[in-house]
Amino acid sequence: MSEKPLTQEQIAVLLALYEATKGSIHAHVPKRAVQAHFRKDLRGFAGEALDELIRHPSRYAIKHPTKGEMTYSITLEGIKKLKEMKLI
């Protein structure tokens, strides 16, 4: 069974999440920190792509509930995927 491929939007969001967390798998950032890496007119699409990325079966990113708001973190699998695509 092959893995579901990532869309271009999901790849861009994964890279933005990597940059927002500065490559740390232990850092948690809010959605707006990831969306800040995109133009204002594309931030809504980035938010949707982040939600799709969270639900992706390969678990490239995970969300963490906090007291104030939901935060997101990149996983080791997400970093490996970016290296495999030679984006980092």
Number of C-alpha atoms within 10 A of each C-alpha: 3 4 8 9 10 14 12 10 17 22 20 18 24 28 22 21 27 23 16 23 19 11 17 16 17 10 14 21 19 18 21 12 17 23 21 14 18 16 10 10 8 12 17 13 15 26 18 13 20 27 17 15 23 19 14 17 10 16 14 20 23 19 18 12 10 10 5 7 10 13 17 22 26 29 20 15 14 23 21 13 18 17 11 10 10 8 11 13
